[in-house]
């Protein structure tokens, strides 16, 4: 008998599905450790994950630009 595949919950992340985890990591720009930490903290809801990832990126300290230091010179008068 042909049985339909069970419908997956579309707004929940299944950590056992490698393809889904890879896609979510790529879309949110997270590493394995960051994703696991967020899921452990707030759960597996994809909208909550994306919101938390956006908050982390907004709160992350920005890297200083590669600017050469200004050398102080004495005025010549």
Secondary structure in CASP SS format (residue, H / E / C, confidence):
PFRMAT SS
TARGET T0000
AUTHOR 0000-0000-0000
METHOD secondary structure of the structure
MODEL  1
X C 1.00
X C 1.00
X C 1.00
X C 1.00
X C 1.00
X C 1.00
X C 1.00
X C 1.00
X C 1.00
X C 1.00
X C 1.00
X E 1.00
X C 1.00
X C 1.00
X C 1.00
X C 1.00
X C 1.00
X H 1.00
X H 1.00
X H 1.00
X H 1.00
X H 1.00
X H 1.00
X H 1.00
X H 1.00
X H 1.00
X H 1.00
X H 1.00
X C 1.00
X C 1.00
X C 1.00
X H 1.00
X H 1.00
X H 1.00
X H 1.00
X H 1.00
X H 1.00
X H 1.00
X H 1.00
X H 1.00
X H 1.00
X H 1.00
X C 1.00
X C 1.00
X E 1.00
X H 1.00
X H 1.00
X H 1.00
X H 1.00
X H 1.00
X H 1.00
X H 1.00
X H 1.00
X H 1.00
X H 1.00
X H 1.00
X H 1.00
X H 1.00
X H 1.00
X C 1.00
X C 1.00
X C 1.00
X C 1.00
X C 1.00
X C 1.00
X C 1.00
X C 1.00
X C 1.00
X C 1.00
X C 1.00
X C 1.00
X C 1.00
X C 1.00
X C 1.00
X C 1.00
X C 1.00
X C 1.00
END
